[in-house]
């Protein structure tokens, strides 16, 4: 049997503050590790999508310079706006 407890941010922090310092540190390190892993997974996914968009337009992301990349991303962001037409 599995039980899920829903806490507010304040309740979770109150529980964390009650823990001994070494346990608090372990919890914070685990949370930071999970956040970093999630960030890295999102970054890899987004880089893959950008490379796919480039390939569809006959471009090579890895061969592009920094300014070319910025211009490409700017064009993608604004392509559906009236100002780009």
C-alpha positions as CSV (number, residue, x, y, z in Angstrom):
1,X,0.0,0.0,0.0
2,X,1.3,3.4,-1.0
3,X,0.4,6.6,0.8
4,X,0.9,10.1,-0.6
5,X,1.1,13.1,1.7
6,X,0.6,16.5,0.2
7,X,2.3,19.4,2.0
8,X,2.5,23.1,1.3
9,X,5.9,24.6,0.8
10,X,5.8,26.1,4.2
11,X,5.0,22.7,5.8
12,X,7.8,21.0,3.9
13,X,10.2,23.7,5.1
14,X,9.0,23.4,8.7
15,X,9.8,19.7,8.5
16,X,13.2,20.3,7.0
17,X,14.0,22.8,9.7
18,X,13.3,20.2,12.3
19,X,15.9,17.8,10.9
20,X,19.5,17.6,12.3
21,X,22.0,19.6,10.2
22,X,23.6,16.6,8.5
23,X,20.2,15.3,7.4
24,X,19.2,18.7,6.1
25,X,22.4,18.8,4.1
26,X,21.7,15.4,2.7
27,X,18.2,16.4,1.6
28,X,19.4,19.6,0.0
29,X,22.2,17.8,-1.9
30,X,19.7,15.2,-3.2
31,X,17.3,17.9,-4.3
32,X,20.1,19.8,-6.0
33,X,21.3,16.6,-7.7
34,X,17.8,15.9,-9.0
35,X,17.3,19.5,-10.2
36,X,20.7,19.4,-12.1
37,X,19.8,16.0,-13.7
38,X,16.5,17.4,-14.8
39,X,18.1,20.5,-16.2
40,X,20.7,18.4,-18.1
41,X,17.9,16.2,-19.5
42,X,15.9,19.2,-20.7
43,X,19.1,20.8,-22.2
44,X,19.9,17.6,-24.1
45,X,16.3,17.3,-25.4
46,X,16.2,21.0,-26.5
47,X,19.6,20.7,-28.2
48,X,18.3,17.7,-30.1
49,X,15.2,19.6,-31.2
50,X,17.2,22.7,-32.3
51,X,19.5,20.4,-34.4
52,X,16.4,18.9,-36.0
53,X,15.0,22.3,-36.8
54,X,18.3,23.3,-38.3
55,X,18.5,20.1,-40.4
56,X,14.9,20.7,-41.7
57,X,16.1,24.1,-43.0
58,X,19.3,22.7,-44.4
59,X,21.6,24.1,-41.7
60,X,24.1,22.4,-39.4
61,X,23.9,23.7,-35.8
62,X,27.3,22.4,-34.9
63,X,28.9,24.2,-37.8
64,X,27.2,27.5,-37.0
65,X,29.0,30.3,-35.3
66,X,27.6,31.9,-32.1
67,X,26.0,34.9,-34.0
68,X,24.5,32.5,-36.5
69,X,23.0,30.4,-33.7
70,X,21.6,33.5,-32.0
71,X,20.1,34.7,-35.3
72,X,18.6,31.3,-35.9
73,X,17.0,31.1,-32.5
74,X,15.7,34.7,-32.8
75,X,14.1,33.8,-36.2
76,X,12.5,30.7,-34.7
77,X,11.1,32.7,-31.7
78,X,9.7,35.4,-33.9
79,X,8.6,33.4,-37.0
80,X,4.9,33.3,-36.0
81,X,4.7,37.0,-35.1
82,X,3.5,39.7,-37.5
83,X,6.7,41.7,-37.2
84,X,8.6,38.9,-39.0
85,X,6.4,39.0,-42.0
